[in-house]
């Protein structure tokens, strides 16, 4: 696969009075690969999600089949063995389904907040197969099963990292829902801080060393440069997502929770100017990743090297997947997708 790709896409207007927007180039100096298990996992993860009750009706099932989420896992964890690739892909599908059902809807913040105890109980107090009918919510039941697999393939410290950032993600959804409910566009600083949690990237990054089989020690996980490169990779992926998903979101209730609208509202700039600024921000973050990766290589840790590669695959894989998935490209139909 090619190294160092960049993409430029023309996005159609939300209505006839708007001018088409141009997606800024998404520079990516990182390798792009695909797991040989892509097709198999793509089919099996949808069977799992449907069986778990996460997909509500035939229309949602059809959309998820068309989205080919197995290819997201295959691109972002191309090094994973089959069983761990299933785990990380199933987790990504859980997150997408949770987002569609809880976060891309008109659910009030209070409704999401009242659902949190079941999720916290699953993460903190229950073990897989021990719920005895206590867990009613289908997402909480699936989360319990996924936690069992994380525990099977990872050590106690890895499970704790994943549990902690998953709780942060869930609680951050209440903040996002409050913005939707009150039609509040958050400030730039608040948005940057909270997007690192609402985007769920820390939950998938926490599974990189589970998928690679090269476990980071607690000291390595807490190393300042590991924390810094994790934050930069998080920013790149969620800002790219805000850019790529903007046509899908700008006419919907969750549009307040998009960096394009945050900049346009609080800087008084056009949507195109906001997108161009985000393009510059994410390119700087990519540059920080490159510099930090060079510094971390000097540690001589195989596990740290594998983790850095895992972050790089998440950047390249999310771009490659998003620019080909109907989850995002469907919103671009009309003017058509033009990439260069």
N, C-alpha and C positions, 0 to 999 in steps of 0.2 A: 504494500500500500504506500501511497505517497506521503512524504513528510512536508510540513510547512504549507498547508493549504489556506486559502482565503476565499470567502464567499460574499457575493453581493446579490441581493434579491429585491425586486420591485414588488411592493405591496399595494393592492388596490385600495381605493378609498372606502371608508365606511358608508358614505353616502355620496350622491352625485356632486355635492357642493365642495367636497374635499379633494385635494390634489393627491395623487398616488405618493406613497412614501417609499424611500429607498433605504433598505437595510444596509447599515455600514459594513465594510469588510470585516469579517471575523477572523483575524489572523490566528494561526495555530501552528506553532513550530514543533508540535508533539506528534509521536507516531500514531497511526490509525490502523487497527487490526480488528478482525472478527473471529469469534470463537467458532470452532468446527461444530459445536453443539447448537448453533443458532436456531435452525429449523425445528429440531426436536424440542428444545426448551420453549420456543415460541408457541407451539401447539399445547404443550403440557401445562404451561403457566395459566393459559386461559381455562383449561379444564379444571385446574385447581381453584382458580378464582370463582368460576361458576359454581363449583361444588361447595365452596365455602359460603355462598350466598352473597358475595360482594357485588355481583353484577345484576342490576335490577331490570329484568325484562329482556326480551329478545332484541330490542333496539340497542340497548347498551352492550349486550353480548356481541352483536354484529359490529359495533364500533370498535370494541376492544380487539376483536379478531383482525379487523382491518388495520388497526394501529400497529400491529406486529411488535409488541413490547419485548418479545424475546430478542429482537435485534438490538434493543437498547442495552439489555444486559450483556449480550454477546459483544457489543462494541465497547462498553465501559468496563467490563471484566473479562477481556479476551483470554487471560491467563488462567482463569478459574477451572477447576475440575468440574465434571458434570454436576455432581450433587451440590457443590457450593454455588455453581452458576444458577441452578434452580432456586436455591435459597435467596440469592441477591435479586434475581429477576422477580420471584414471587413477592419479595418485599417492595420492589419498585411498583409492581402492579397494585399491591395493597395501598401504597401511597397515592397512586393515580386515582384509584377508585374512591378512596377516602376524600381526596381533593374534589372529585366530581360530585360526590354525594353531600359532603359537609361544607366544602369551601367555595364551590362555584355555584352555590344556590342562594336562596334568600333566608337561610336559617339564621336566627338571631343569635347574638353572642351568648345570651343566657341559656339557650337550648344546647349549644355546644358545651358550655361550662358544666351544665347538669349531667352531660354524658361522660365527663372526665373521670369520675370515681371508678367506673368499671375499667377504664384503660389503665389507670394508675394501679388498681388492684392487680390487674393482669401482669403488669411490668414488675411490681414490687413484691406481691404476696403469693401468687399462685404459680404452680408448675404445670407444664403441659399434661393433660389427662387427669388433672386433679380438681377441675372446676365443679364437678358434681351438679351441673345445671345452674350454678350461680351466675354464669356469664350469659346474659340474654342478647346483647348486641352482637350481630354477626361479625362486625369489624373487630370487636374485642376478642371474640372466640378465635378468629383467624390470627390475631396478634399473639394470642397465647400459644398457638401451634407454631408460629414463626419463632417465638422466643425459645421454644423447645429445640428447634433446629439450630439457632444461634448457639445455644448451650452445648449442643452435640458437637459442633464443629469448632467452637472457640473456647478459650479459657475463661476463667471467672472474671479477670480484669477486662477482657474484650466484651463479655456480656454486660458488665457494669457500664462500660463506655457507651455501648449501644442503648441500653436502658435509659441512661441519663439524658442523652441527646434526643431520644425519642420523646421523652416527657417534655423537654423544652419545646420540641416541635408541636406537640399537642396543645400545650398551654398557649403558644404563640398564635394558634388558630383563633382563640377567643379575641385577641387584639385585632386580628385581620377582620373577623366577623363584625366587630364593633365599628370598624371603619366603613364596611359595606352598609351596615344598618343605618348609620348616621350620615352616610355619604361624605365622609371626611377623608380628604387627601392628606396623608401624614406629611410631616416635615421631612426634609431631606435626611437629616441626621437620624431621626427616629426610624425612617424607612430603611436606611442602610443597616442600622443595628438589628432591626427585627427581621429583615429579609434573610439574614444569615441563619435565622431560626425557622421562619415560615417556609423556606425553600426545601427543607428536609435534607439538604446536602450533607450535613454532619452525620445524619443517620446512615447514609449510604457510604460515606467515607469511613465510618467506624467499622464497616464490614470489609474494607480492603484487605486488611491483614488476615482476616478470617478466610477470605477467598484465595489469597496467595499462599496460605499455609506458613507464612513467615511472620511470626508474632512480634509486634513491637513490645518492648518492655515498658512498664509504667514510666520509667525515666525517659525513654525515647519519646513516648507519646507527649510528655510534658516539656520536651526540649523547645526552647523559644523559637528556633527556626522551623521546627515541625509545626508548631502552632501557627506561625506566620505563613508558611506555604499553604497550610490547610485553609486559612482565612482567605488568602488570595485566590485559591482554586474555587472556594465557595463563591466568592464574589463574581468570578468569571462566569461560572455556570448559571448562577441565578440572574445575572444581568443579561447574559445571552438569551436566557429564557424569557425575560421581560421584553426583549427586542423581538424575538421570533414569535412569541405568543401575542404580541400587541394587537394584530388584526382580529384575533379570536376574542380578546378581552375588551377592546375599547368600546364596544357597544353593549357590554354586559355590566352587571352589578358590581363585579369585582375589579372593574377598571381603575378604581381609586387606589388599589394595591398594585400598581405597576410603576416602575421608575420613570417611564416616559411621561406619564401624567403627573408624577410628583415634580419632575423638573419643569414641565410646561406650566404647571400651576404656580409654583413658588419662584421660578426664575423669570416668568413672563415671556418665555421663548416659544417658538413654534414647535409642533410635534417633530418635525424633521430636525430642527436644531437640537432638540432633546435627544433624539436617537443618535445623532452624530456625536454629541457629548458623551453619551453612554459608550459609544464605540471607542472613543479615546480612553475612557476610564478602564474599560475591560482590557484594552491593549497594554496599558500601564501595569495592570494586575498580572497579565501574562508575562510581562518583562520581569516583574518581581518573582514570579514562580521560577523563571529560568535562573535568575541570580541565586535564589535560595537553594534550588536544586544542586547547583554547583558547590555551594558551601556545605550542604548536607552530605554530598558524596565524600567529603574529606573525613567524615566520621568513620568510614570503613565498615558500616553496618549493612549486612545484606537485607535485613528487615526494613530499615529506613529507605534503602534504595528501592526496594519493591513497593513501599508505600508511596514514594514520590512518583514512581512510574504509574501506580494506580490512579493518583490524582491527575496525571497527564492524560491517561486514557479516558478519564471522566470528561475532561475538557474536549478532546478530539471526538470522543464517541458521542457526546451529547449534541455536538454540532452536526455530525454526520447523520445521526438519527433524526434530529428535529427537522432538518431540511428535507427529509424524505418521508416523514410520517404524516398520514392523514390527520392525526390529532392537531397538527398545526397548519399543514398545507391546504386543507380544505377551506380555511378562512381566506386564502389568497386567491381562490377561484374567481373569475370575472375578468380581471386583466390578465390572468395566467401567471405562472411562476417563471421568472427569468433569472437564471443564475449564471454567474460568470466567475 
